[in-house]
């Protein structure tokens, strides 16, 4: 499985990268900026994603919207609580920081690829 990691906190991103790689995933990223995340979407060479919604003060909710449109399963990793997540993303699995990276592995292994919205 190829996993896109979008996370601006270096240590969290590195922990995720290492944990996912140990579980056998190929990592795309980590991407630490909105520009990088948007470019990764255009490349589209991943099966699922872990997405921090706040990238250096910029909202990545548009990236989440695009992942939903493309039918790519993803999880939101946030340190701002559920109030910081737009209501349109309430159905997306979420991990509250701080979390154990192994929780991400478990969550991603349970994600199903949703049908593509057109």
ABEGO torsion letter per residue (X at the ends): XBBBBBBABAAAAAAAAAAAAAAGBBBBOBBABAAAAAAAAAAGBBABBBBBABBGGBBAAAAAAAAAAAGBBBBBBBAAEAAABBAAAAABBBBBOBBBAAAAAAAAAABBBBBBBX
